Amino acid sequence: MADALALIDDLFFLAKVHETAKHIGVTLETSATGEQLLKAAAASPAALILVDLNARQGALDAVEQLCAATVPGHPRRVIAFLSHVQTDLAERARAAGCSDVMPRSKFTQNLPEILRGAKL
């Protein structure tokens, strides 16, 4: 059972996220598409979901569905990240109900702390 789920289709960045998760003892299950993430989320009680809004297939749709399907008593943090210049996309993710939306640079800088949140 995973502590956190992630939608990341950039293989180099995915390796960095996996290595950080492993280093701090967080089990991470990853998906390459929004559809895969939704299936994983339906089957997992993971409290933290990370979404690269620049993923090529269904990232924002997955965020919208995940946030709309929040179960009372089982809060899920959905944290999305993207390029700092994509302000319209960031606003759409916030409107969908993301717990936090941040530039990729901030996400990378705070990655260990963010992943530790999966254990809370």
TIVO-2410 file (N, C-alpha, C; in nm, 3 decimals):
# residues 120
REC num residu      c1      c2      c3 atome chaine
REC   1      M   0.085  -0.118   0.000     N      A
REC   1      M   0.000   0.000   0.000    CA      A
REC   1      M   0.090   0.124   0.000     C      A
REC   2      A   0.060   0.217  -0.089     N      A
REC   2      A   0.141   0.338  -0.105    CA      A
REC   2      A   0.101   0.445  -0.003     C      A
REC   3      D   0.202   0.520   0.042     N      A
REC   3      D   0.177   0.636   0.128    CA      A
REC   3      D   0.129   0.754   0.044     C      A
REC   4      A   0.179   0.761  -0.081     N      A
REC   4      A   0.147   0.872  -0.169    CA      A
REC   4      A   0.133   0.821  -0.313     C      A
REC   5      L   0.054   0.895  -0.390     N      A
REC   5      L   0.037   0.866  -0.532    CA      A
REC   5      L   0.086   0.988  -0.610     C      A
REC   6      A   0.131   0.965  -0.732     N      A
REC   6      A   0.178   1.077  -0.813    CA      A
REC   6      A   0.150   1.054  -0.960     C      A
REC   7      L   0.116   1.163  -1.028     N      A
REC   7      L   0.105   1.164  -1.174    CA      A
REC   7      L   0.222   1.247  -1.224     C      A
REC   8      I   0.322   1.178  -1.275     N      A
REC   8      I   0.441   1.242  -1.330    CA      A
REC   8      I   0.483   1.160  -1.451     C      A
REC   9      D   0.491   1.224  -1.568     N      A
REC   9      D   0.533   1.149  -1.686    CA      A
REC   9      D   0.672   1.189  -1.737     C      A
REC  10      D   0.738   1.280  -1.668     N      A
REC  10      D   0.876   1.317  -1.699    CA      A
REC  10      D   0.968   1.218  -1.627     C      A
REC  11      L   1.031   1.129  -1.702     N      A
REC  11      L   1.107   1.020  -1.642    CA      A
REC  11      L   1.225   1.067  -1.556     C      A
REC  12      F   1.292   1.174  -1.596     N      A
REC  12      F   1.403   1.224  -1.516    CA      A
REC  12      F   1.354   1.281  -1.384     C      A
REC  13      F   1.246   1.358  -1.389     N      A
REC  13      F   1.192   1.416  -1.266    CA      A
REC  13      F   1.131   1.306  -1.179     C      A
REC  14      L   1.069   1.210  -1.241     N      A
REC  14      L   1.012   1.097  -1.169    CA      A
REC  14      L   1.119   1.023  -1.088     C      A
REC  15      A   1.236   1.005  -1.148     N      A
REC  15      A   1.346   0.939  -1.077    CA      A
REC  15      A   1.386   1.019  -0.953     C      A
REC  16      K   1.389   1.150  -0.965     N      A
REC  16      K   1.424   1.236  -0.851    CA      A
REC  16      K   1.320   1.223  -0.739     C      A
REC  17      V   1.193   1.224  -0.775     N      A
REC  17      V   1.086   1.213  -0.677    CA      A
REC  17      V   1.091   1.076  -0.609     C      A
REC  18      H   1.110   0.970  -0.688     N      A
REC  18      H   1.120   0.836  -0.631    CA      A
REC  18      H   1.237   0.825  -0.534     C      A
REC  19      E   1.351   0.877  -0.573     N      A
REC  19      E   1.470   0.869  -0.488    CA      A
REC  19      E   1.449   0.945  -0.357     C      A
REC  20      T   1.388   1.062  -0.365     N      A
REC  20      T   1.360   1.139  -0.243    CA      A
REC  20      T   1.263   1.063  -0.153     C      A
REC  21      A   1.160   1.008  -0.212     N      A
REC  21      A   1.062   0.931  -0.134    CA      A
REC  21      A   1.129   0.811  -0.066     C      A
REC  22      K   1.211   0.740  -0.139     N      A
REC  22      K   1.281   0.624  -0.084    CA      A
REC  22      K   1.371   0.666   0.031     C      A
REC  23      H   1.441   0.777   0.013     N      A
REC  23      H   1.535   0.825   0.114    CA      A
REC  23      H   1.466   0.858   0.247     C      A
REC  24      I   1.343   0.909   0.241     N      A
REC  24      I   1.274   0.945   0.365    CA      A
REC  24      I   1.172   0.841   0.410     C      A
REC  25      G   1.166   0.729   0.339     N      A
REC  25      G   1.081   0.618   0.382    CA      A
REC  25      G   0.935   0.630   0.344     C      A
REC  26      V   0.907   0.697   0.235     N      A
REC  26      V   0.769   0.711   0.187    CA      A
REC  26      V   0.752   0.621   0.065     C      A
REC  27      T   0.649   0.540   0.067     N      A
REC  27      T   0.618   0.454  -0.046    CA      A
REC  27      T   0.536   0.534  -0.147     C      A
REC  28      L   0.584   0.540  -0.270     N      A
REC  28      L   0.523   0.621  -0.373    CA      A
REC  28      L   0.481   0.533  -0.490     C      A
REC  29      E   0.355   0.546  -0.530     N      A
REC  29      E   0.305   0.477  -0.649    CA      A
REC  29      E   0.282   0.583  -0.756     C      A
REC  30      T   0.337   0.561  -0.873     N      A
REC  30      T   0.326   0.663  -0.978    CA      A
REC  30      T   0.242   0.616  -1.095     C      A
REC  31      S   0.188   0.716  -1.164     N      A
REC  31      S   0.108   0.695  -1.284    CA      A
REC  31      S   0.158   0.789  -1.392     C      A
REC  32      A   0.139   0.749  -1.516     N      A
REC  32      A   0.182   0.832  -1.628    CA      A
REC  32      A   0.067   0.907  -1.694     C      A
REC  33      T  -0.058   0.871  -1.657     N      A
REC  33      T  -0.174   0.939  -1.714    CA      A
REC  33      T  -0.275   0.968  -1.604     C      A
REC  34      G  -0.362   1.062  -1.633     N      A
REC  34      G  -0.468   1.094  -1.538    CA      A
REC  34      G  -0.559   0.975  -1.511     C      A
REC  35      E  -0.587   0.899  -1.614     N      A
REC  35      E  -0.673   0.781  -1.599    CA      A
REC  35      E  -0.609   0.678  -1.504     C      A
REC  36      Q  -0.480   0.655  -1.520     N      A
REC  36      Q  -0.410   0.562  -1.431    CA      A
REC  36      Q  -0.411   0.614  -1.286     C      A
REC  37      L  -0.394   0.743  -1.271     N      A
REC  37      L  -0.395   0.801  -1.136    CA      A
REC  37      L  -0.532   0.783  -1.070     C      A
REC  38      L  -0.638   0.806  -1.144     N      A
REC  38      L  -0.772   0.790  -1.088    CA      A
REC  38      L  -0.798   0.646  -1.045     C      A
REC  39      K  -0.752   0.550  -1.123     N      A
REC  39      K  -0.767   0.409  -1.086    CA      A
REC  39      K  -0.687   0.378  -0.960     C      A
REC  40      A  -0.565   0.429  -0.953     N      A
REC  40      A  -0.481   0.406  -0.835    CA      A
REC  40      A  -0.544   0.471  -0.712     C      A
REC  41      A  -0.598   0.590  -0.727     N      A
REC  41      A  -0.659   0.660  -0.614    CA      A
REC  41      A  -0.784   0.588  -0.564     C      A
REC  42      A  -0.859   0.528  -0.655     N      A
REC  42      A  -0.979   0.454  -0.616    CA      A
REC  42      A  -0.943   0.328  -0.536     C      A
REC  43      A  -0.824   0.275  -0.561     N      A
REC  43      A  -0.783   0.151  -0.495    CA      A
REC  43      A  -0.693   0.174  -0.374     C      A
REC  44      S  -0.658   0.298  -0.346     N      A
REC  44      S  -0.559   0.326  -0.242    CA      A
REC  44      S  -0.611   0.426  -0.139     C      A
REC  45      P  -0.576   0.405  -0.014     N      A
REC  45      P  -0.614   0.503   0.089    CA      A
REC  45      P  -0.509   0.614   0.105     C      A
REC  46      A  -0.415   0.627   0.012     N      A
REC  46      A  -0.309   0.727   0.023    CA      A
REC  46      A  -0.368   0.865   0.049     C      A
REC  47      A  -0.310   0.935   0.145     N      A
REC  47      A  -0.361   1.067   0.185    CA      A
REC  47      A  -0.296   1.181   0.108     C      A
REC  48      L  -0.194   1.151   0.027     N      A
REC  48      L  -0.124   1.254  -0.049    CA      A
REC  48      L  -0.118   1.215  -0.196     C      A
REC  49      I  -0.160   1.309  -0.281     N      A
REC  49      I  -0.153   1.287  -0.425    CA      A
REC  49      I  -0.081   1.406  -0.487     C      A
REC  50      L   0.022   1.376  -0.564     N      A
REC  50      L   0.101   1.477  -0.632    CA      A
REC  50      L   0.070   1.473  -0.781     C      A
REC  51      V   0.049   1.590  -0.841     N      A
REC  51      V   0.012   1.594  -0.982    CA      A
REC  51      V   0.096   1.698  -1.056     C      A
REC  52      D   0.167   1.652  -1.156     N      A
REC  52      D   0.238   1.741  -1.248    CA      A
REC  52      D   0.136   1.788  -1.350     C      A
REC  53      L   0.097   1.914  -1.342     N      A
REC  53      L  -0.005   1.965  -1.433    CA      A
REC  53      L   0.044   1.973  -1.577     C      A
REC  54      N   0.173   1.953  -1.598     N      A
REC  54      N   0.227   1.949  -1.734    CA      A
REC  54      N   0.233   1.808  -1.790     C      A
REC  55      A   0.183   1.710  -1.716     N      A
REC  55      A   0.176   1.574  -1.769    CA      A
REC  55      A   0.088   1.578  -1.894     C      A
REC  56      R   0.123   1.500  -1.991     N      A
REC  56      R   0.059   1.509  -2.121    CA      A
REC  56      R  -0.083   1.454  -2.129     C      A
REC  57      Q  -0.122   1.366  -2.038     N      A
REC  57      Q  -0.252   1.302  -2.054    CA      A
REC  57      Q  -0.339   1.313  -1.929     C      A
REC  58      G  -0.428   1.411  -1.928     N      A
REC  58      G  -0.536   1.414  -1.831    CA      A
REC  58      G  -0.505   1.464  -1.692     C      A
REC  59      A  -0.404   1.545  -1.673     N      A
REC  59      A  -0.367   1.589  -1.539    CA      A
REC  59      A  -0.476   1.674  -1.474     C      A
REC  60      L  -0.520   1.778  -1.541     N      A
REC  60      L  -0.621   1.867  -1.482    CA      A
REC  60      L  -0.754   1.795  -1.463     C      A
REC  61      D  -0.792   1.711  -1.559     N      A
REC  61      D  -0.916   1.633  -1.543    CA      A
REC  61      D  -0.907   1.544  -1.419     C      A
REC  62      A  -0.792   1.482  -1.398     N      A
REC  62      A  -0.774   1.397  -1.281    CA      A
REC  62      A  -0.785   1.478  -1.153     C      A
REC  63      V  -0.724   1.596  -1.150     N      A
REC  63      V  -0.733   1.683  -1.033    CA      A
REC  63      V  -0.879   1.716  -1.003     C      A
REC  64      E  -0.952   1.755  -1.106     N      A
REC  64      E  -1.093   1.791  -1.088    CA      A
REC  64      E  -1.172   1.674  -1.030     C      A
REC  65      Q  -1.151   1.555  -1.083     N      A
REC  65      Q  -1.225   1.438  -1.035    CA      A
REC  65      Q  -1.183   1.399  -0.894     C      A
REC  66      L  -1.054   1.403  -0.866     N      A
REC  66      L  -1.005   1.368  -0.731    CA      A
REC  66      L  -1.060   1.463  -0.626     C      A
REC  67      C  -1.057   1.591  -0.656     N      A
REC  67      C  -1.105   1.690  -0.560    CA      A
REC  67      C  -1.256   1.683  -0.541     C      A
REC  68      A  -1.328   1.651  -0.646     N      A
REC  68      A  -1.474   1.638  -0.637    CA      A
REC  68      A  -1.515   1.514  -0.559     C      A
REC  69      A  -1.428   1.414  -0.555     N      A
REC  69      A  -1.461   1.286  -0.492    CA      A
REC  69      A  -1.405   1.273  -0.351     C      A
REC  70      T  -1.377   1.384  -0.285     N      A
REC  70      T  -1.324   1.378  -0.150    CA      A
REC  70      T  -1.425   1.310  -0.058     C      A
REC  71      V  -1.377   1.214   0.018     N      A
REC  71      V  -1.462   1.138   0.109    CA      A
REC  71      V  -1.455   1.201   0.248     C      A
REC  72      P  -1.570   1.233   0.309     N      A
REC  72      P  -1.567   1.289   0.445    CA      A
REC  72      P  -1.497   1.193   0.541     C      A
REC  73      G  -1.415   1.247   0.628     N      A
REC  73      G  -1.342   1.164   0.723    CA      A
REC  73      G  -1.215   1.104   0.666     C      A
REC  74      H  -1.191   1.121   0.537     N      A
REC  74      H  -1.070   1.070   0.474    CA      A
REC  74      H  -1.014   1.181   0.383     C      A
REC  75      P  -0.959   1.283   0.447     N      A
REC  75      P  -0.908   1.393   0.364    CA      A
REC  75      P  -0.786   1.352   0.283     C      A
REC  76      R  -0.784   1.397   0.161     N      A
REC  76      R  -0.670   1.374   0.073    CA      A
REC  76      R  -0.614   1.510   0.035     C      A
REC  77      R  -0.484   1.521   0.046     N      A
REC  77      R  -0.417   1.642  -0.002    CA      A
REC  77      R  -0.377   1.618  -0.147     C      A
REC  78      V  -0.423   1.706  -0.233     N      A
REC  78      V  -0.385   1.701  -0.374    CA      A
REC  78      V  -0.296   1.822  -0.397     C      A
REC  79      I  -0.169   1.796  -0.424     N      A
REC  79      I  -0.072   1.903  -0.448    CA      A
REC  79      I  -0.031   1.897  -0.594     C      A
REC  80      A  -0.051   2.009  -0.662     N      A
REC  80      A  -0.018   2.018  -0.804    CA      A
REC  80      A   0.100   2.112  -0.823     C      A
REC  81      F   0.179   2.084  -0.926     N      A
REC  81      F   0.291   2.171  -0.958    CA      A
REC  81      F   0.299   2.189  -1.108     C      A
REC  82      L   0.360   2.301  -1.151     N      A
REC  82      L   0.365   2.338  -1.290    CA      A
REC  82      L   0.469   2.448  -1.311     C      A
REC  83      S   0.487   2.489  -1.433     N      A
REC  83      S   0.578   2.600  -1.463    CA      A
REC  83      S   0.522   2.728  -1.403     C      A
REC  84      H   0.610   2.811  -1.350     N      A
REC  84      H   0.566   2.934  -1.282    CA      A
REC  84      H   0.493   3.032  -1.374     C      A
REC  85      V   0.507   3.018  -1.503     N      A
REC  85      V   0.442   3.111  -1.595    CA      A
REC  85      V   0.300   3.069  -1.633     C      A
REC  86      Q   0.256   2.955  -1.589     N      A
REC  86      Q   0.124   2.903  -1.627    CA      A
REC  86      Q   0.017   2.943  -1.526     C      A
REC  87      T  -0.004   3.072  -1.512     N      A
REC  87      T  -0.094   3.124  -1.409    CA      A
REC  87      T  -0.240   3.082  -1.432     C      A
REC  88      D  -0.284   3.075  -1.556     N      A
REC  88      D  -0.422   3.034  -1.584    CA      A
REC  88      D  -0.445   2.890  -1.541     C      A
REC  89      L  -0.351   2.803  -1.573     N      A
REC  89      L  -0.362   2.662  -1.535    CA      A
REC  89      L  -0.358   2.648  -1.383     C      A
REC  90      A  -0.275   2.726  -1.317     N      A
REC  90      A  -0.268   2.724  -1.171    CA      A
REC  90      A  -0.402   2.763  -1.110     C      A
REC  91      E  -0.465   2.866  -1.164     N      A
REC  91      E  -0.595   2.910  -1.114    CA      A
REC  91      E  -0.702   2.804  -1.135     C      A
REC  92      R  -0.697   2.736  -1.248     N      A
REC  92      R  -0.794   2.629  -1.274    CA      A
REC  92      R  -0.776   2.515  -1.174     C      A
REC  93      A  -0.653   2.481  -1.141     N      A
REC  93      A  -0.627   2.375  -1.043    CA      A
REC  93      A  -0.675   2.418  -0.904     C      A
REC  94      R  -0.651   2.543  -0.868     N      A
REC  94      R  -0.699   2.593  -0.738    CA      A
REC  94      R  -0.852   2.589  -0.734     C      A
REC  95      A  -0.916   2.632  -0.842     N      A
REC  95      A  -1.062   2.632  -0.848    CA      A
REC  95      A  -1.119   2.491  -0.840     C      A
REC  96      A  -1.042   2.394  -0.889     N      A
REC  96      A  -1.086   2.254  -0.883    CA      A
REC  96      A  -1.081   2.199  -0.740     C      A
REC  97      G  -1.001   2.265  -0.654     N      A
REC  97      G  -0.995   2.221  -0.515    CA      A
REC  97      G  -0.862   2.168  -0.468     C      A
REC  98      C  -0.755   2.191  -0.544     N      A
REC  98      C  -0.622   2.146  -0.502    CA      A
REC  98      C  -0.588   2.203  -0.365     C      A
REC  99      S  -0.527   2.122  -0.282     N      A
REC  99      S  -0.481   2.169  -0.151    CA      A
REC  99      S  -0.374   2.275  -0.167     C      A
REC 100      D  -0.288   2.258  -0.267     N      A
REC 100      D  -0.181   2.353  -0.293    CA      A
REC 100      D  -0.141   2.341  -0.440     C      A
REC 101      V  -0.109   2.454  -0.499     N      A
REC 101      V  -0.059   2.460  -0.636    CA      A
REC 101      V   0.067   2.545  -0.631     C      A
REC 102      M   0.177   2.490  -0.683     N      A
REC 102      M   0.303   2.563  -0.670    CA      A
REC 102      M   0.389   2.547  -0.795     C      A
REC 103      P   0.480   2.643  -0.813     N      A
REC 103      P   0.575   2.629  -0.923    CA      A
REC 103      P   0.662   2.506  -0.902     C      A
REC 104      R   0.706   2.447  -1.008     N      A
REC 104      R   0.789   2.327  -1.002    CA      A
REC 104      R   0.915   2.350  -0.918     C      A
REC 105      S   0.972   2.469  -0.926     N      A
REC 105      S   1.094   2.499  -0.849    CA      A
REC 105      S   1.066   2.493  -0.698     C      A
REC 106      K   0.953   2.547  -0.654     N      A
REC 106      K   0.917   2.541  -0.512    CA      A
REC 106      K   0.886   2.397  -0.471     C      A
REC 107      F   0.816   2.326  -0.558     N      A
REC 107      F   0.785   2.185  -0.531    CA      A
REC 107      F   0.914   2.106  -0.511     C      A
REC 108      T   1.010   2.126  -0.599     N      A
REC 108      T   1.137   2.055  -0.591    CA      A
REC 108      T   1.212   2.091  -0.463     C      A
REC 109      Q   1.214   2.218  -0.431     N      A
REC 109      Q   1.283   2.265  -0.311    CA      A
REC 109      Q   1.222   2.206  -0.184     C      A
REC 110      N   1.091   2.192  -0.181     N      A
REC 110      N   1.020   2.144  -0.062    CA      A
REC 110      N   0.980   1.998  -0.070     C      A
REC 111      L   1.031   1.925  -0.168     N      A
REC 111      L   0.988   1.787  -0.191    CA      A
REC 111      L   0.999   1.697  -0.068     C      A
REC 112      P   1.110   1.696   0.005     N      A
REC 112      P   1.115   1.609   0.123    CA      A
REC 112      P   1.005   1.640   0.225     C      A
REC 113      E   0.983   1.768   0.251     N      A
REC 113      E   0.879   1.808   0.346    CA      A
REC 113      E   0.740   1.770   0.294     C      A
REC 114      I   0.717   1.791   0.165     N      A
REC 114      I   0.589   1.755   0.105    CA      A
REC 114      I   0.564   1.605   0.119     C      A
REC 115      L   0.664   1.525   0.088     N      A
REC 115      L   0.648   1.379   0.097    CA      A
REC 115      L   0.630   1.332   0.241     C      A
REC 116      R   0.696   1.397   0.334     N      A
REC 116      R   0.676   1.361   0.475    CA      A
REC 116      R   0.530   1.380   0.516     C      A
REC 117      G   0.460   1.470   0.449     N      A
REC 117      G   0.319   1.491   0.477    CA      A
REC 117      G   0.233   1.370   0.447     C      A
REC 118      A   0.284   1.276   0.369     N      A
REC 118      A   0.210   1.154   0.340    CA      A
REC 118      A   0.201   1.064   0.462     C      A
REC 119      K   0.291   1.084   0.556     N      A
REC 119      K   0.295   0.998   0.676    CA      A
REC 119      K   0.212   1.055   0.791     C      A
REC 120      L   0.158   1.177   0.773     N      A
REC 120      L   0.082   1.240   0.882    CA      A
REC 120      L  -0.059   1.189   0.891     C      A
***
